[in-house]
Amino acid sequence: MSSEEESDERGVEGRKVGIRDRLRHFTWAWFTATMSTGGLSILIAETPHKFRGLHEIGLAIFILDLILFLTFSTCMTLRSIIDPPRFKQSLHHPAESFFFGGFFLSVNTILSNVQLYGITHGPCGPWLITTLYICYWIYAICSFATSVALYWMFIVRHNLHPVPFSPSWFLAGYSAMLTGTLAGIIAGSQPEERRMAVLVSGVTFQGFGWMLSFLLIVMYIYHLVEHGLPPPSARPGMFIPVGAAAFTVLVLVKLADAIPVSYGYFAGHPGAVETLQTLAVFTGVFLWMFSFWLFVLAVMGVVKGIREMSFVLPWWALIFPNVGFTLATVSLGRALGSEAILWVGSVMTALLVVVWLVTAVACVRAVWLRRIMWPGKDEDRGMFKED
């Protein structure tokens, strides 16, 4: 073994790094992989142009997502046992803590996939509809509490001010915002008496998440203008803001389509249904262009630095926000009855499958080559002096 290879097997303290040491550096950013994988299976279920066997492919990806989520959760549990101080610090460390939102976003995609593959395009009956309704409210409470707690801990517990801005700041708000996305996916199958509660809460959470994300987008654009582009390897994270407007478009259209026309408020105001559905579509078109602008900025940033990029876990941001952008495009295509827009959505879906494959291979390769899950090379670097 060469001296360079031997040094690669040793950490910053010069001792050999084993599996326990690598698990110490299993960060919350790993859950960006599961939220992206789950997002891809949602996209396949919702794609407008299908071929024989596509449903089974999407289901297989969903099962893979479940396996990955359970594996990652086990690894994080082992990390908390092996190194409790590092695990505790991970919840308010500036570089790692906001990736905790990825855990709840992964749960969100799992629940959405259960709806799509178990109910919408699957065989399950009323028992699963009720189970998802209960899970929806549990998720809504937990995700909102998380979004409050993470920002609050930074305000009162973090002693480094100003905190360096990172696109990962969006994830804590996204975990609550995507309660609206989950509402849009499950609402149509819920009984009318439950559906109204899901619709109203979905709009509420989406409004909260969108306003919070919009404030962060202002900070993000200012940071780009003031400090320039992020380092090349971190530039895939520039896609994260794309999801804010994109998922809002998706939620507005889906919730408007799920309005119970003969129940509650809408039974007494039948004209409100068509008005809200029209407003949702054209508000969606309005926001779609803003999302597209952010998407173009991110593409240009990635292309400019692509030759200098090495894999880091935020590469998974190439997928999940763009899942939202693609779903928004498809939802507008369906609402407007445009086959051309639907084909654009199908092409975007195919491209995202390719990007997911490239990212997955790069991720496995980075673990094998000790470029991630290694002392001093992950989001927890600098957490303690030995890092």
Sequence and secondary structure as in RCSB ss.txt:
>XXXX:A:sequence
MSSEEESDERGVEGRKVGIRDRLRHFTWAWFTATMSTGGLSILIAETPHKFRGLHEIGLAIFILDLILFLTFSTC
MTLRSIIDPPRFKQSLHHPAESFFFGGFFLSVNTILSNVQLYGITHGPCGPWLITTLYICYWIYAICSFATSVAL
YWMFIVRHNLHPVPFSPSWFLAGYSAMLTGTLAGIIAGSQPEERRMAVLVSGVTFQGFGWMLSFLLIVMYIYHLV
EHGLPPPSARPGMFIPVGAAAFTVLVLVKLADAIPVSYGYFAGHPGAVETLQTLAVFTGVFLWMFSFWLFVLAVM
GVVKGIREMSFVLPWWALIFPNVGFTLATVSLGRALGSEAILWVGSVMTALLVVVWLVTAVACVRAVWLRRIMWP
GKDEDRGMFKED
>XXXX:A:secstr
  HHHHHHTB TTSSB  HHHHHHT  GGGHHHHHHHHHHHHHHHH SS  TTHHHHHHHHHHHHHHHHHHHHHH
HHHHHHH HHHHHHTTT TTTGGGGHHHHHHHHHHHHHHHIIIIISS   HHHHHHHHHHHHHHHHHHHHHHHHH
HHHHHHH  SSS    TTHHHHHHHHHHHHHHHHHHGGGS HHHHHHHHHHHHHHHHHHHHHHHHHHHHHHHHHH
HH S  GGGGGGGGTTHHHHHHHHHHHHHHHHT  TTSHHHHH HHHHHHHHHHHHHHHHHHHHHHHHHHHHHHH
HHHHTGGG    GGGGGGTHHHHHHHHHHHHHHHHHT HHHHHHHHHHHHHHHHHHHHHHHHHHHHHHTTSSSST
TSSTTTTSSTT 
